[in-house]
Amino acid sequence: MEDVPLGTLYTILFVLILLSGFFSSSETGLMALNRYRLRHLANSGVRGARIAQNLLRKPDRLIGLILLGNNMVNMAAASLATVIGIRLLGDSGPWVATAIMTVVVLIFAEVAPKTLAALHPERVAFPASYVLTPLLRVAYPVVWLVNGLANLILRPFGVKTDAEALERLNLEELRTLVQEGGQISNDHQRMLVNILDLEQGTVDDVMIPRQDIVGVDLNEPWEVVLTQLMQTVYTRLPVYRETIDNVEGFLHIRAVIAKLTLGSLDSEELKRSIRTPYFIPEGTPLTRQLLEFQSRERRIALVVDEYGDIQGMVTLDDILEEIVGAYTAEGRERSRLIRRLEDGNYLVDGTASVRMLNRQMGWELPEDEANTLNGLILEQLEEIPDGKASVHIGDHILTIVQMKDKLIERVLVKPYRTAG
C-alpha cells in the first residue's frame, strides 16, 4: 500500500463510505416499506416494487446480504483509513483515523442515509432492489451459511424468518390502519370501520322487536288488508293469522302491485304470492347473517329463540344500514327514536338498540347486559317500576318518562355531570 498514491486511497475510501451508506439506506428503506402498498404497486406492474417484494419474501436472506456487505465495506474502510493515518501521522495515525472514521461513518454512512430512507422508503428501496437482487445471487452461498447459523440460534425461541408473520394483522390493528389512513375520506373510513364492527354485532342488535313488527293479518276483513297494502311504506311484509306466531310467510309488494293498482287483487292471488318464512336463531353474528342472506337469496327473516318463539324480524337493509347508515323508511324510523331537547338532553324510545345508541351518539352504555334501552334499564333496576324511576349507567342518568304494559316507552337521557 506504500506505493499507492494518497489520492487513490482517498478515492477508494470515499467509494467504500458510499457503499456503506448504500447498504445502510437499503436496509432501512426496504424494512420501512408499507407491505400493503408494496403489494398494490407490484400488482399494478411497477417493476421495482415486484423486485423489492421478492426480496422481502425472505427477510432473513435480505438482512444477511445487507449486513454482510455493510460489515465488509466498513472493515475495509477502517483498515484503509488506518493505512492513510499511519502514512500521514506515523504512530498516532491509527487513533486519529479511528476517531475521524467513527464520526464520518456515523454521519455519512449511517444516520443520514437511514434518515433519508425512512422518510422516502420507496425512492430508496426500489432502485436498491435492482442492485441487491444480482448481488444476492453472487453471494448466496455465504449468505446461506450465515443465515443457517443465525436461524439455528433463533429456532429454539420459536422465531419465524419468513414474511408471513410481518403481514398478518388482527382486527384491532386493521381498524387502526383504516382510521389512520390519510388517503381515505371520512365517509369511507366510517363505512370500513362499520364493516369491522359487524364482527361484534348480532341480529339481536338490529332486529325489529316482536311488538313493532308490521305485517298483514289474513284474518282481517279483505278491505282492511287491501287498505294496508295500498298505504304501507315497506316493500316486504310478514303475513300471518291473528298473531305473528302463526306466520305463513313473507309478501313482496312488487309481486302484487300490478293487480293491486288495477283493483283486481283477491285473497287467493295474495296467498299464491306469499313466500315461505325464513327463520334464524337469535345471537347470529351480523357477518354470518349477511352471507346467509346472500347465499339463500333472501332479504328478510324472523328471529327465534331456543324454544322457537319469534323475538323479532331482521332484514338485509337492517344489516347494510349498520355499514352505510339509514337509507330506508325503516332505518329513518329508527333514527327518529332519538330526539334532542332544547336543554341538550335526549328523549329516547325504550325500544332503541343499545348498540345503535352507542354508535350513533357516541355513548358507552353496556352492550352485554341487554339489547334494548328498555331491557338495559330493567336489568339495572332488577324490577319493573311502577312509575318514574332513574338509574345511573356509565356517564348518563336514565329517567323513565313513560311506560305502557310493563314496557318502558320513553327515557330521558342526560349526562351525569349535569344530573340533578
Backbone torsions as a table, in degrees:
resi	resn	phi	psi	omega
1	MET	NA	-15.5	-177.9
2	GLU	-67.9	-25.0	-178.0
3	ASP	-86.9	-10.7	-178.6
4	VAL	-80.7	129.9	-180.0
5	PRO	-62.3	149.7	179.8
6	LEU	-62.1	-34.8	178.8
7	GLY	-59.6	-40.4	178.4
8	THR	-66.4	-40.0	179.2
9	LEU	-64.8	-40.4	177.2
10	TYR	-61.9	-41.0	-179.4
11	THR	-64.4	-44.2	179.7
12	ILE	-63.7	-41.2	179.3
13	LEU	-63.2	-41.1	178.6
14	PHE	-61.4	-42.5	179.4
15	VAL	-65.2	-39.9	179.2
16	LEU	-64.0	-39.0	177.5
17	ILE	-66.3	-38.4	176.1
18	LEU	-62.0	-42.6	178.8
19	LEU	-64.2	-38.7	177.7
20	SER	-63.2	-42.6	176.4
21	GLY	-63.8	-36.0	178.0
22	PHE	-62.7	-47.2	-178.8
23	PHE	-66.2	-38.7	-179.7
24	SER	-65.8	-46.1	-179.4
25	SER	-68.3	-34.4	178.9
26	SER	-63.1	-44.0	179.8
27	GLU	-61.4	-49.6	-178.9
28	THR	-65.5	-43.6	-178.5
29	GLY	-62.3	-45.8	-178.8
30	LEU	-66.9	-39.1	-178.8
31	MET	-76.0	-21.4	-179.7
32	ALA	-89.1	-4.1	-179.7
33	LEU	-63.5	138.8	172.3
34	ASN	-72.9	116.2	-173.4
35	ARG	-62.9	-32.9	-176.4
36	TYR	-79.8	-37.4	173.7
37	ARG	-67.5	-37.7	178.7
38	LEU	-61.5	-43.0	178.7
39	ARG	-63.7	-40.3	178.7
40	HIS	-62.9	-45.7	-179.6
41	LEU	-65.4	-38.8	178.5
42	ALA	-64.2	-42.2	178.1
43	ASN	-69.4	-22.4	179.3
44	SER	-84.1	-3.6	175.5
45	GLY	99.2	9.6	177.3
46	VAL	-74.7	113.9	-171.8
47	ARG	-64.0	-42.8	179.2
48	GLY	-60.5	-36.2	178.6
49	ALA	-67.0	-40.2	179.0
50	ARG	-63.8	-41.8	-180.0
51	ILE	-66.4	-43.1	178.6
52	ALA	-63.3	-39.3	178.7
53	GLN	-62.6	-40.9	177.9
54	ASN	-63.0	-40.6	178.7
55	LEU	-64.7	-39.0	-176.2
56	LEU	-77.3	-8.4	176.4
57	ARG	-66.1	-26.7	176.1
58	LYS	-125.4	76.9	-174.8
59	PRO	-62.5	-26.9	179.4
60	ASP	-66.3	-40.2	177.9
61	ARG	-67.3	-40.5	180.0
62	LEU	-63.4	-47.5	179.7
63	ILE	-64.8	-39.1	177.9
64	GLY	-60.4	-43.7	178.8
65	LEU	-64.1	-46.7	-177.6
66	ILE	-64.0	-45.1	-179.7
67	LEU	-67.7	-36.1	176.8
68	LEU	-61.7	-49.1	179.9
69	GLY	-66.0	-41.2	-178.1
70	ASN	-63.8	-45.1	-179.5
71	ASN	-67.1	-37.5	179.3
72	MET	-63.3	-48.1	-178.0
73	VAL	-70.9	-33.2	178.1
74	ASN	-66.5	-42.0	178.1
75	MET	-67.5	-38.5	177.4
76	ALA	-64.8	-41.1	178.9
77	ALA	-65.0	-40.2	178.6
78	ALA	-64.1	-42.4	179.4
79	SER	-64.7	-43.5	-178.9
80	LEU	-66.1	-39.0	177.4
81	ALA	-63.7	-35.1	177.3
82	THR	-64.8	-42.8	178.5
83	VAL	-61.3	-45.4	179.6
84	ILE	-62.6	-41.2	-179.8
85	GLY	-63.0	-41.5	179.6
86	ILE	-64.8	-42.3	-178.2
87	ARG	-67.4	-29.6	-178.6
88	LEU	-91.7	-36.7	-170.7
89	LEU	-123.2	0.0	178.2
90	GLY	74.8	-135.1	-174.3
91	ASP	-66.4	-28.9	179.4
92	SER	-82.8	-4.0	-177.9
93	GLY	-58.8	-46.3	-178.3
94	PRO	-58.9	-38.8	-179.2
95	TRP	-68.3	-43.0	179.2
96	VAL	-66.2	-42.0	179.9
97	ALA	-61.7	-40.4	179.7
98	THR	-63.4	-43.1	-179.4
99	ALA	-65.3	-45.3	-178.5
100	ILE	-66.7	-44.3	-177.9
101	MET	-65.0	-33.4	177.6
102	THR	-60.8	-45.3	179.8
103	VAL	-68.0	-45.0	-177.3
104	VAL	-63.0	-48.7	-179.0
105	VAL	-64.3	-42.0	-178.2
106	LEU	-61.0	-43.5	-176.1
107	ILE	-82.0	-53.9	-169.4
108	PHE	-89.4	-17.3	-178.5
109	ALA	-115.0	-7.3	-178.5
110	GLU	-126.6	-71.5	-171.1
111	VAL	-63.8	-53.3	-176.6
112	ALA	-62.6	-50.1	179.6
113	PRO	-63.4	-39.9	-178.5
114	LYS	-70.7	-34.9	176.6
115	THR	-64.7	-45.1	177.8
116	LEU	-59.4	-43.3	-178.8
117	ALA	-68.4	-35.8	179.1
118	ALA	-68.0	-34.1	-179.8
119	LEU	-80.9	-31.1	-178.0
120	HIS	-134.1	67.3	-173.7
121	PRO	-61.6	-39.1	-176.7
122	GLU	-68.1	-40.1	-179.7
123	ARG	-64.1	-28.7	179.9
124	VAL	-90.9	-45.6	-171.4
125	ALA	-69.7	-42.3	-175.4
126	PHE	-63.3	-50.0	176.1
127	PRO	-63.2	-37.4	-179.6
128	ALA	-63.6	-29.7	-179.0
129	SER	-63.1	-33.0	178.8
130	TYR	-64.0	-31.1	180.0
131	VAL	-85.0	-41.6	-174.7
132	LEU	-70.3	-31.5	-178.1
133	THR	-62.3	-53.8	177.1
134	PRO	-66.8	-31.7	179.1
135	LEU	-64.4	-34.9	178.2
136	LEU	-65.9	-37.8	178.4
137	ARG	-64.0	-41.6	-178.4
138	VAL	-68.2	-44.1	-174.8
139	ALA	-94.2	11.7	-172.9
140	TYR	-56.2	-44.0	-179.3
141	PRO	-57.9	-43.9	-178.6
142	VAL	-68.5	-43.3	179.1
143	VAL	-61.6	-42.2	179.6
144	TRP	-60.3	-42.0	-178.9
145	LEU	-67.3	-45.4	-179.1
146	VAL	-64.2	-44.3	-179.7
147	ASN	-67.3	-35.8	178.3
148	GLY	-60.4	-43.2	178.0
149	LEU	-67.3	-40.6	-180.0
150	ALA	-66.0	-43.1	179.9
151	ASN	-66.7	-30.4	177.5
152	LEU	-64.0	-34.3	178.3
153	ILE	-74.7	-36.7	-176.4
154	LEU	-79.6	-25.1	-173.6
155	ARG	-56.6	-42.8	179.8
156	PRO	-60.7	-21.3	-179.3
157	PHE	-92.1	4.2	177.8
158	GLY	71.6	24.4	-178.8
159	VAL	-82.5	126.3	176.9
160	LYS	-92.9	141.8	-175.4
161	THR	-109.8	7.7	177.1
162	ASP	-94.5	171.9	-175.4
163	ALA	-81.6	-7.9	-175.6
164	GLU	-61.5	-41.9	-178.6
165	ALA	-66.7	-27.8	-178.8
166	LEU	-73.9	-25.7	-173.0
167	GLU	-99.8	3.6	-176.5
168	ARG	-89.7	128.1	179.7
169	LEU	-120.0	139.3	171.5
170	ASN	-89.3	178.5	-173.5
171	LEU	-62.7	-42.5	-178.2
172	GLU	-69.2	-37.4	177.0
173	GLU	-65.2	-39.0	177.8
174	LEU	-65.8	-39.0	177.4
175	ARG	-60.6	-46.1	179.0
176	THR	-62.1	-40.4	178.9
177	LEU	-61.3	-40.8	179.6
178	VAL	-69.4	-44.8	-175.7
179	GLN	-68.0	-28.0	-178.7
180	GLU	-99.8	8.5	178.9
181	GLY	-73.0	100.9	-176.0
182	GLY	-64.5	-22.9	-178.5
183	GLN	-87.4	-1.7	-177.1
184	ILE	-102.1	131.7	179.6
185	SER	-65.9	159.6	-178.1
186	ASN	-61.1	-39.7	179.5
187	ASP	-63.6	-43.0	179.6
188	HIS	-68.3	-38.7	176.5
189	GLN	-59.4	-45.0	-178.2
190	ARG	-61.7	-42.9	-179.0
191	MET	-67.8	-39.6	179.4
192	LEU	-65.8	-40.7	177.3
193	VAL	-65.4	-38.5	178.2
194	ASN	-63.7	-35.9	176.5
195	ILE	-62.6	-42.0	178.1
196	LEU	-65.3	-33.9	-179.3
197	ASP	-69.6	-18.9	178.3
198	LEU	-59.5	-28.1	179.6
199	GLU	-62.1	-27.0	-175.3
200	GLN	-94.9	-10.2	-176.8
201	GLY	-101.8	160.4	176.1
202	THR	-126.9	171.0	179.8
203	VAL	-62.6	-24.4	178.1
204	ASP	-62.2	-28.7	-176.5
205	ASP	-76.0	-25.4	-174.1
206	VAL	-117.5	-6.1	-174.6
207	MET	-70.3	154.6	172.1
208	ILE	-80.1	120.7	-177.8
209	PRO	-57.8	153.8	-176.5
210	ARG	-50.9	-44.6	-175.0
211	GLN	-71.0	-14.9	-178.7
212	ASP	-102.2	1.7	-179.2
213	ILE	-68.6	128.1	176.7
214	VAL	-102.4	123.4	-178.3
215	GLY	-147.2	-176.5	-179.1
216	VAL	-105.5	121.9	177.4
217	ASP	-95.8	111.2	-178.0
218	LEU	-67.6	-14.8	178.1
219	ASN	-82.0	-9.0	176.3
220	GLU	-72.8	156.7	174.9
221	PRO	-56.5	147.2	-174.8
222	TRP	-59.5	-35.4	179.0
223	GLU	-63.9	-36.6	178.0
224	VAL	-66.5	-40.9	179.3
225	VAL	-62.7	-45.3	-179.7
226	LEU	-62.6	-41.8	178.8
227	THR	-62.2	-40.7	179.8
228	GLN	-64.8	-42.9	179.7
229	LEU	-64.7	-36.4	-179.2
230	MET	-71.5	-31.9	-172.8
231	GLN	-100.8	-7.9	-175.5
232	THR	-67.1	146.5	176.0
233	VAL	-98.4	-1.6	-177.2
234	TYR	-96.8	149.9	179.7
235	THR	-90.6	-23.0	179.7
236	ARG	-132.1	135.9	-177.4
237	LEU	-134.3	139.0	171.1
238	PRO	-72.8	144.3	179.6
239	VAL	-116.0	130.1	-175.6
240	TYR	-147.7	178.5	175.3
241	ARG	-123.3	115.2	179.0
242	GLU	71.0	-59.5	179.4
243	THR	-132.0	162.6	-179.3
244	ILE	-64.4	-19.8	177.5
245	ASP	-63.7	-25.7	179.4
246	ASN	-101.5	47.3	-177.2
247	VAL	-70.0	139.9	178.4
248	GLU	-107.3	-18.0	178.4
249	GLY	154.6	-162.9	-179.5
250	PHE	-119.9	145.1	179.0
251	LEU	-117.4	126.2	172.4
252	HIS	-92.0	121.5	-176.4
253	ILE	-56.5	-31.8	-179.1
254	ARG	-60.0	-29.0	-177.3
255	ALA	-69.7	-21.9	-176.7
256	VAL	-122.6	2.5	-172.3
257	ILE	-63.2	-36.8	-177.7
258	ALA	-62.8	-52.2	-179.5
259	LYS	-70.2	-30.2	177.8
260	LEU	-65.6	-40.1	179.3
261	THR	-66.7	-38.6	-178.9
262	LEU	-80.0	-9.3	-179.9
263	GLY	77.9	19.6	-177.4
264	SER	-108.0	8.6	-179.5
265	LEU	-75.0	132.0	175.1
266	ASP	-122.5	172.8	-175.0
267	SER	-63.7	-35.8	-179.8
268	GLU	-66.8	-41.2	178.0
269	GLU	-64.6	-38.4	178.1
270	LEU	-63.2	-43.6	-179.7
271	LYS	-64.7	-35.7	179.6
272	ARG	-69.1	-21.4	-178.4
273	SER	-88.3	-6.1	-178.3
274	ILE	-76.7	131.6	177.0
275	ARG	-97.5	145.2	-176.9
276	THR	-55.6	144.1	-178.5
277	PRO	-69.7	154.6	-179.9
278	TYR	-124.2	120.0	-176.2
279	PHE	-109.7	143.4	175.9
280	ILE	-134.0	148.8	-179.5
281	PRO	-76.1	146.5	175.6
282	GLU	-63.8	151.9	-178.8
283	GLY	87.2	0.4	179.1
284	THR	-66.3	127.3	179.2
285	PRO	-60.7	145.9	-177.9
286	LEU	-62.2	-38.1	-179.8
287	THR	-64.1	-42.2	179.6
288	ARG	-66.1	-40.9	-178.2
289	GLN	-68.8	-33.7	176.7
290	LEU	-60.7	-42.9	177.8
291	LEU	-69.4	-34.2	178.1
292	GLU	-66.2	-42.4	176.0
293	PHE	-58.1	-41.0	-178.6
294	GLN	-67.4	-47.0	-176.0
295	SER	-70.1	-33.1	-178.8
296	ARG	-90.6	-6.4	-177.7
297	GLU	56.9	44.1	176.7
298	ARG	-118.8	158.5	-179.2
299	ARG	-128.0	-1.9	-176.2
300	ILE	-150.1	143.2	-178.4
301	ALA	-151.2	156.1	176.1
302	LEU	-101.2	133.7	-179.1
303	VAL	-93.1	127.2	-178.4
304	VAL	-121.8	153.2	177.2
305	ASP	-89.1	-171.1	-175.9
306	GLU	-66.3	-17.1	179.1
307	TYR	-97.5	1.3	179.8
308	GLY	86.1	5.7	178.8
309	ASP	-80.1	137.7	-177.9
310	ILE	-73.5	125.6	-179.3
311	GLN	-105.4	-22.3	-178.4
312	GLY	177.2	-171.0	-178.7
313	MET	-137.6	138.5	179.6
314	VAL	-129.1	143.7	179.4
315	THR	-122.3	165.1	175.9
316	LEU	-60.8	-37.2	179.1
317	ASP	-61.9	-36.0	178.7
318	ASP	-59.5	-40.9	-179.0
319	ILE	-73.4	-42.9	179.7
320	LEU	-63.3	-32.8	178.8
321	GLU	-69.8	-19.4	172.5
322	GLU	-66.8	-22.4	-178.3
323	ILE	-95.4	-49.6	-171.5
324	VAL	-105.1	-8.9	-176.2
325	GLY	95.1	173.6	-175.3
326	ALA	-66.9	129.0	175.8
327	TYR	-140.0	-0.3	178.0
328	THR	-114.4	170.3	178.2
329	ALA	-61.2	-39.1	179.5
330	GLU	-65.0	-42.7	-179.5
331	GLY	-66.1	-41.9	178.1
332	ARG	-65.0	-33.5	177.6
333	GLU	-64.3	-40.9	179.1
334	ARG	-66.6	-35.3	179.8
335	SER	-66.1	-21.9	178.4
336	ARG	-83.6	3.0	176.7
337	LEU	-70.3	-13.0	-178.6
338	ILE	-117.5	129.6	178.7
339	ARG	-131.1	124.4	179.4
340	ARG	-83.6	129.7	-180.0
341	LEU	-90.1	165.8	-177.4
342	GLU	-62.9	-30.2	-178.8
343	ASP	-82.7	3.9	178.2
344	GLY	93.1	-8.2	176.1
345	ASN	-83.9	176.6	-175.6
346	TYR	-128.6	140.7	172.9
347	LEU	-106.0	116.4	-170.4
348	VAL	-119.9	139.6	176.0
349	ASP	-70.2	139.0	-177.9
350	GLY	-65.0	-21.5	180.0
351	THR	-84.2	-2.5	-178.7
352	ALA	-62.4	137.8	178.8
353	SER	-70.1	135.3	178.3
354	VAL	-62.1	-40.6	179.6
355	ARG	-63.4	-41.0	178.8
356	MET	-63.9	-41.3	179.6
357	LEU	-63.3	-42.0	179.5
358	ASN	-64.8	-43.1	-177.5
359	ARG	-70.9	-42.0	-174.3
360	GLN	-81.2	-35.5	-174.9
361	MET	-103.7	-10.8	-178.3
362	GLY	76.8	17.7	178.1
363	TRP	-79.0	170.9	-179.5
364	GLU	-128.8	52.3	176.3
365	LEU	-74.4	143.9	-179.8
366	PRO	-64.2	128.0	-177.4
367	GLU	-97.3	-9.1	-175.7
368	ASP	-90.8	-4.3	-177.3
369	GLU	-96.1	-34.0	-178.2
370	ALA	-161.0	160.4	-179.5
371	ASN	-88.0	-33.0	-176.9
372	THR	-114.6	164.2	178.6
373	LEU	-64.2	-37.2	176.2
374	ASN	-57.9	-49.9	-179.5
375	GLY	-65.4	-35.9	-180.0
376	LEU	-65.0	-44.5	-179.6
377	ILE	-66.1	-43.3	179.2
378	LEU	-64.0	-35.2	178.7
379	GLU	-65.5	-38.6	-179.7
380	GLN	-72.4	-39.6	-178.6
381	LEU	-76.8	-26.3	-178.7
382	GLU	62.1	23.4	175.7
383	GLU	-165.5	163.9	176.6
384	ILE	-92.7	114.5	-175.3
385	PRO	-70.8	153.1	178.4
386	ASP	-79.0	-27.7	-178.9
387	GLY	-156.4	-139.4	-178.4
388	LYS	-65.7	138.8	176.9
389	ALA	-154.4	152.5	-179.6
390	SER	-124.0	150.5	178.0
391	VAL	-143.3	140.9	179.3
392	HIS	-95.5	115.3	179.1
393	ILE	-127.9	116.5	179.7
394	GLY	62.3	-125.0	-178.0
395	ASP	-98.4	17.5	-175.1
396	HIS	-133.7	153.5	169.8
397	ILE	-105.5	122.3	-178.8
398	LEU	-107.4	119.3	-177.9
399	THR	-116.0	126.7	178.9
400	ILE	-72.4	124.6	-179.1
401	VAL	-102.1	-37.7	-175.2
402	GLN	-147.4	137.6	177.2
403	MET	-129.1	153.1	176.7
404	LYS	-150.8	124.0	178.7
405	ASP	53.3	46.8	176.9
406	LYS	66.1	13.4	175.6
407	LEU	-112.9	140.5	179.0
408	ILE	-81.7	118.3	-177.5
409	GLU	-93.3	-40.6	-177.4
410	ARG	-133.4	139.4	-178.9
411	VAL	-132.8	133.0	174.0
412	LEU	-92.2	122.1	-178.0
413	VAL	-114.0	124.5	176.8
414	LYS	-140.8	152.3	-179.3
415	PRO	-60.0	147.1	-178.9
416	TYR	-64.3	-32.6	-176.4
417	ARG	-67.8	-24.8	179.4
418	THR	-105.2	5.9	-177.1
419	ALA	-68.0	150.8	175.7
420	GLY	95.4	NA	NA
